[in-house]
Amino acid sequence: MEEILKKYKTTKLEGVNVWFKAAPVDAFPKDGGACVKYKDLQIAVFNFERLNTWYASQNLSPEKQEMVLSRGMIGDHNGIPMVACPLHKKTFSLETGENLNGDLEPIAIYPVKIENNIVYIGFSE
Amino acid sequence: MKTIVVIGNGMVGFKFCEKFVTKENLGNYKVIVFGEEPRPAYDRVHLSEFFENQNAKALELAPQSWYEENGIELITDTRITDIHRDKKTITSVNEKQYTYDYLVLATGSSAFVPPIKGVEKKGVFVYRTIEDLEDMLSYAAKLKVKNPNAKAAVLGGGLLGLEAGKAAMDMGLEPHIVEFAPKLMPRQLDSRSSQVLQLKLESIGLNIHLSKATNQILGDDGYITGMEFGEDDVLDVEMLIISAGIRPRDELGKTCNLEMGVRGGIVVNNKMQTSDPDIYAIGEVALYNQMIYGLVAPGYDMADVAANQILGQTETLMPDEIDMSTKLKLIGVDVASFGEPFMPASKGHSIIFENKTQHLYKRINVSLDGKSLLGGILVGDAADYNMLHQIYLNGMSIPEDPAQLILPASEGGTTFGDVTDLPDEAQICSCESVTKGQICNVIENGEATDVTGVVSYTKAGTGCGGCKPMVTDLTNATLKALGIEVKEGVCEHFDLSRQDLYKIIQVKGYTTFNEVLDNHGTGGHGCELCKPLVASLMASINADTANKEYAIQDSNDRFLANIQRNGTYSVVPRVPGGEITPDKLIALGQIAKKYDLYTKVTGGVRIDLFGATLNQLPLIWKELISHGFESGHAYGKSLRTVKTCVGSTWCRYGMDESVSFGIELENRYRGIRAPHKIKGGVSGCIRECAEARGKDFGLIAVEGGWNLYLGGNGGATPRHAELFAEQIDNETVIKYIDRYLMFYMRTAKPLQRTAAWQDRLEGGIEYLKEVIIEDKLGIAADLDEEMQSLVNKFECEWTQAVNDPEMMKRFNHFVNSEDEDDNLVFVPLREQKMPEPWK
């Protein structure tokens, strides 16, 4: 199981080599998330419509290694955009990946861009 | 570098280590700890919990790694056999020598086994260590194979004996308590409170034998078969647990000639030093003021004193008088005694409140001038203990009529005393020795801003947890005094309470989360607390289904199913009243088989199908709906089931048609969103097979109508529903439940069950009668109308979802692929399957 966690590494905008064309904007719920498949990775993509901002992270909850984060509720805590894991409501910053209400490992975060109403996720490879 | 050797790794030995490392960075000291048991120190006070889950790890005070991280060498499974005071060395059972500068004896005690003939027989146990418990469990398991009705006796009706009685009960044996004295808990309770406790324990199935001296243990082929008290006075038992007191483990003190007590124990002074100033003794091995203190709190104080003394903080001394007050839950029964529980009439007056029907007893002892509280006993309800204990400890003044301190509110009692009246030195948490001053301090200097912060800074409430309510009250009062508002708001995005939000949404007619947040929020974008709450309120007011704005729903509501351990879901169709045709039952079985779902009957008597993936959910539901099923709302904060017994349609005892009425009620309230889940029950007679009094609303058929009970639940804090109305007809039942549920939905806090809401409702059930029956608030017509409108607007949300292609989109694991989650692993389980266990 440890192996599966290692597959997910935070990618910074400057480290992006591949912009993966995920899906049209309207495939994602407003102010909610959905999951995108890229190679053998599961990426959770969140549409913060109120902010007009998008975020992406691993779909894997670092707590119990289940593929569930895209189904969590989103919002903010003290201004930090976050997702709450649907299993035990562990919250993670979507800016840094940090666990906001515990000391779990941070989740990996990926850049997102929207062009012509299409959602792209940035990967290093 | 000095070496400190601690002999004994029980609760007190561990506390010494903990106190020592927080005071000293250990650079100048080396600490070696010896434990005789195979595992690191564990919580012996809560030993009986081991029977519930058999998880020794859960009882651990700190894992092995804690000792390593703090530079402590822990050597378990090793007994120390000798102390050589002249050379300052000790020898272990495997003949190894260790040198010490300071020696701390924390060897504790062992169970006292009285010299009764036959006590060596197989099946006789003591109750002291996890190993003892494991031996008992395996013996009991074998017994039950031979005889499912096997009996176990406990010798000793004291505190530990009653705990052991619970253990016998948990092992599935018929429990008997045998006590030499004429009453239970003779050290802590007076005769009357002891009788109340006895009645209560008997009512939950314990058999109690008092004034019994055991002459011999009877046996057959070396195994125990009974206990003989006198001629023709025999109790047949197949197992015996001895819990007749403790003896200090003082043999090391004896052999190295430390000063000993006449009846055992190593004599210590108020620095916890023995007659050898380099050797300390703490806990149940130490004889202080000619007493062995068998409670954990004085043991912890001793550990603190010894740690301070060794580090040169010589002004920390053990007080002369040790508070032996104690509060505990014995087999679910509150028992507490404080100060002087028994008091001679020459010293003061006792005020006693006793109610045997409710198994309640409260006694307080008041000084002759009626001005101070000297002690007391509480059985059955110890909610007042913390305050009474503080009043006693701090010599606070008491009301002119001291009876008010213990009388129930309905009989003129008042809540007396406020945490803020306590002096700063008042000890709030006795396990961790945290004073009121310390708690106020961390709030006043800004280190903590809420209860969680206070607990993490001061450790208050992390021991037995009994002081938690007081810590909460004190924290809130201190915050208020500082002018910091104690937030009633639901979360950081709303300063409003649930009730306020309810009114606002109702009056303004909002239909989206963003409208509510933009107009009444404090900024930000909402969170996992306020989103589902607003969703639930809009549903309670407008009868919206969870499909309407699915991204603000709690994750289960969003996918109309209960998420399980591995991210798959369970499916529960509604089976109103538990009545189901064979055809529907077959359909359920066929669908479960087709999708390979784990199948189980739920606690609410319907059928749960587990292991459906997100993609499968709508396919399964389409099939269920085609067979006439609808959503069971098992995932929602809404009506779950109305459980029924079969009633007069079949049962020869039935007084009325409980199934028919249960179905009617379940169909009436299905789908309605509430602050928390709601369950109902309808029993056809007073035998109560539907367990209606454990439900939010429950009905029992009696001569001339239904008795209606309100506000019960199972859950973490079980509560029986209270009788609200008697012998009423079907129409009246529906009217009252309509109003009750609507009033609850309007006024409860988020995620508050009816039981907790009713408990905190000022005036309780009597007030509810005024509102619901007499319409004191003049809102009954509104409540009726609101409920009827919700009932009329009901729509099955699964039927909505499967008929709308747009809604169906949400049930794909990926937005860009038809694939399923490839991370799912199932393992076989009794001819079905389950998710792979969590690592």
Interface residues (C-beta under 8 A of the other chain):
Chain A: M1 I4 A22 A23 A27 F28 P29 K30 D31 G32 A34 C35 V36 K37 D40 Q42 V45 F48 R50 L51 L60 K64 Q65 E66 M67 V68 R71 G72 M73 I74 G75 D76 H77 N78 G79 P81 M82 A84 P86 L87 K89 T91
Chain B: E492 H493 F513 N514 G524 H525 G526 C527 E528 C530 K531 P532 Y550 A551 I552 D554 S555 N556 R558 F559 I563 R565 N566 G567 L614 K809 R810 H813 F814 V815 N816 S817 D819 D821 D822 N823 W838 K839
